[in-house]
């Protein structure tokens, strides 16, 4: 369709037109240009999906994490080389092969895996080959490899390119922070944070909130409160924003906890409980001890109570709480629960 319109447009322009038709022709030209851009982006996306296919039929081997001597194995990367003075297309193919090999052979993707150093070989000349898959491929195993490589090879000359793609590839916020481009990124950071529809579909990285807080702007408070209230992983968000001057979250936390404790989703309930316990909600503390299944729960238990257990033994934690819950009282000054006879 785009091609047909593009072919017909010159002929249409050659015809005599009335003044009232000029606006229609201009609108048609703009529409054709927009369709051509969309078509070009779709082609680039298809090309990247082809590069990321490890097997000719598109299937994937059963992933196995292999470590020798405590370090990641790199045998699956043998034979993947970047030609000297590589062209842009050769750099893209190289990146695609590294990611495809990693996806086929790894269960986890660590920042110290050899793929990072390998990808960094594209150097400053082909930073775009590391950014493109982040922008064009929505679900990309090994995306952190690209981000870690970008941290190594980007310089100030790439700031415009990184910021241009930040709104489409939120992972790039890590590069922005490492390079010290937070103030330059401020308009993008605030625009995305204000777009509730966008982050309702996809969770913002914790670094995004950290970057907004680092701006130290008074006009961010409302957006930060909104994201804390309606976003995901509220515990990590709360940790980032709790010390923002003038941002009082007590009412928000109370409302969230009233909602979360009635819900069926254990993860959401525990995540919000980890925040609510810091504000003296004893029933939230009970949830943490009854369901200590993750990092927020254990970190909060040890932050707001006298209980200590580096091994995170769930049975011991439940027993301790059962024996001491009636003696636990909240101290608003320290934001901690203390044993009643030790609170004096």
N, C-alpha and C positions, 0 to 999 in steps of 0.2 A: 504494500500500500504506500509506504514512504517513497519507494522508487517511482511508482506511477505518478504520484503527486509532483515529485521533483521533476519528472520528464515533462509533465503537462504545464508546469508553472511558467517556463519561458514563453510558450505559445500563448498562454493566457495574458501574459504581460505585453505581448506584441499587439494584442487587439486594442482597438480604440475603447477608451473607458470614459465614463462620466465621472465627474468629481465625487459623487456619492459612493462610487465603487472603489475609490482609492483606499479607504479605510478597510474594506473587506479584503482587498489584495494584500495590504500590509499585514493584516491579521493572518492571512493564509501563509504568507512568507514566514512569519514568526512561528506559526504552527509547524510548518515543514522543518524549520531549523530545530525546533524542540524535539520533533520526532526523530530527526537524524541523530541528535545527541543521545536520545534514549536508545536508539538502535545501536549506536557505537558502544554505549555502556553495556548493553546486553551481550554484544559480541565479545567484549573484554571479559565479562563474567564467564561466558562459556569457555573462552580460551583458558582462564585460570582453573576452571573445573576440570578441563582436559589435562592440564599440567599436573593436577593433584591426584590423578588416577594412578595408583601403583601397579595395578594389573590391567592388561588389555581389556578384560571384560568388566572392569570396574569393581570387582569383588575385593574383599579385604581378608588377609590372613587373620587367624586368631592371634590377638596381640599378646606378647610375652615380654615382660620387663626383665632384661638380662643385665646383671651387674657382676663384674669380675673384680675381685679385690676391693669391693666397696665402691667402685666407680662404674659409671654407665658404660656398657659395651657400645662400640661403634662399628662393628663388623658390617652391619646393614648399610653403612654409608660408603663402604669401599667402592671405588669406581665412580663416585660422583665428584666430578671435578669442574671447576670454573675455568674456562679458557683465559689465557692471558689477553689483556685488552679486549675483554668480552663486550659484545654489543648489548644493547638493551634487551633484545629478545633472548640472547644466550643467558643473561643474568636472570631473566624471568624463568626460563626453563630450569636453570640450576636451583633456584629457590623452590620451584614446584617439585623437583625430584627429592630435595632434602625433606620437605614437609610430607610428601607421599611416603617416603621410606620410614620416617618417624611414625607416621600414623599407622603403618602396617605392622610395626614391630614393638611399639611401646604402649604400656598401660598408663604410665604417668609421664609428665613433661616437666622436668626440673630445669631450673635456671643454670645449673652447672653441667647440663648434658652437652655432649660435643656438637650437637646441631647448632648451638648458639654461635660458637666460634666459626663453624663452617659457613653459616649464613652471613656472618660479618665480613667474610671475604669479598662480598660484592662491593664493599667500600663506599665512600661518599659519592662516587660517581653513579651508583645505581640504587640509591636510597628508595626511589620510587618502586623498585621491584620488591622491596620489603613492605611497603605501605599498601600497594594495590590489593593483595589478597585480604588484608584486614578490612578494606573498604568493600570489596566485591563479594566475598564469601561469608555469608552470615554466621554459619557454624563451622569453625575451623579448628580442628585439633592441632595443637602446636602453635597457636597464635602467640603464646607467651615467648616462644623462640624468636619470633619476628620482633616483638617488643624489646627483648633483651639485646638482640643484635642491633636494633635501631639506637639503643642507648649507647652502644659502642661506636657507631659510625657517623651519627648525625653531628653536625656543627651548626654554627649560627647561620650559615648559608642555606640551611634546610628549614629554618624556622617558618617561613611562609608556606612551604609545602606541607609541613606537619600541621600547622594551624588550619590550612585549607581543608584538610581531611579529618580534623578532630571531631567535628559534629557527626561524621559518618562512621568513624572508627574510634569509639570511646576509649579503647585500650591505649591509644596514643597519649592519654593524659599522663601516663608514667614517663614518657619521653619529655613531655612538657615540664614536669616537675624536676626531672634530673637536669635538664638544660637551663632551668631558671626562667622559663618563658611564661610563667603564670599570669603576670600582669598583662602581657600581650594577648593572652588567651581569654582575658576576663569577659569580653562581650559574648564569646561562644559558650563559656562556662555558665554564664547567667541565663543565656537564651535556652540552653538545653535543660537547665535546672527548672526553668519556668514552664517547660513543655511537659505537663503531666501525662498527656497521652503517650508521649514517646517513652518515658521511663515507667509507665504502667505495663508496657509490653516487654521491656528489657531493663534489668537492674543496672543502675549506674555503678561504676567501679567505686570502691571506697575512696580511692585517690581523688576522684572528682570532687567529693564533698570536702576533703582535706584542702584541695586547691581553692575552693570557694571560701572556706574559712580563712585561709592564708591571705586572702585579699583584704581582710579586715575592713570591710565596707558595711556601714549600717543598713544599707538598702538590701542586704541579702537575708536579713533575719526572717522575713515572712516566707521567702522561698525555702529556706532551710527547715523551718517549722513544718511547712506543707509536705516536704519530702520525708521528713521524719515520721509524720503522722500517716501518710498514705503510701510510702515507699516500702521497700523490702529490707530485710536484715537490719531492723531498727536498732539492734544493739550496737553494731559497728557505726551506724550513723550517729547514734547518741554519743558514743565515745569521741567522735570527731567534733561535735557541736556543743557539748555540755558546758564548755568553758567560754563560749562566745559571750562577751560582755552584754548584759541587758537581755539575754535570751532566757526567759523563765519557762521551763518545760513541765513544771509540776502538774498543771491542769491537763496538759496533753497526755502526760504519762498516766495519770489517773483514768482518763477516758479510754485510752488505749487498753489499759489493763482490764477495765470493766468489760470491754468488748472481747479481748483475746481469751480471757479465762472461760468464756462461755462457748468458745469455738471448738471445733473437732480436730483442728490441725495441731498436732503436738509440737511441731517445730515452731510454728508461729507463737503458740502459747509460751513455750520455754524461752523464746527469743525476747518477747516482751517482758516476761517475768524477770529476766536478767537485768532489765532496765528498772522495772518497778521496785525491785528489792532495794535498790539504791535510794529510794524515796520512802522506805519504811513500810511497804506493803507486806505484811507478814504472810498472807496467803500466797503471795508470789514467791517468797522464800521457801515455803512448803513445796511448791511446784518444782523448784530447782533441786531440792533434796530428793524428791520423789522421782524425778526424771532427769538425772544428771548425765545426759547423753552426749554433750558436746562441749566445745571450748567456752562459749559464753556462760554456760551454767557453772562449770568448775571455776572459771576466773572470778565470777561474781560471788560464789560461795566463799572463796578464800579472801575476797576483797571486803565483804560486809559482815563476816562472822568470824569467831575465833577458830573455826574448824580448819585443820591443816592435814593434807594427805597428798604428797607428791605423786603417789601411785594412782590416785583417782579411783579408789576402790568403791564401787557403787554400794555394795552391801554395808561396808563400814560407815559410809556417809549416812545412809538411811538409819542405821542403828544409832549413830551419834545424835541425829536430829530427833529421833523418837525419845531419846533420853533427856534432851536438853530444850526442846521446843517451848516448854512452859516457862522456862527461865530466861528466854531470849527477849530482850527489850531493845527498842530502837532509840539510838541517840542522834537527834537531828544535827547536832553540831559536827559530829564526825561522820555522819551518814553511814553508821555501822550498827549492827545488832551486837549487843554485849550480853553476857550472862548476868542475871539480876544481881547476884552477890558480888560481882566484879565491876558493877557500874558506878559504884560510889567513888 
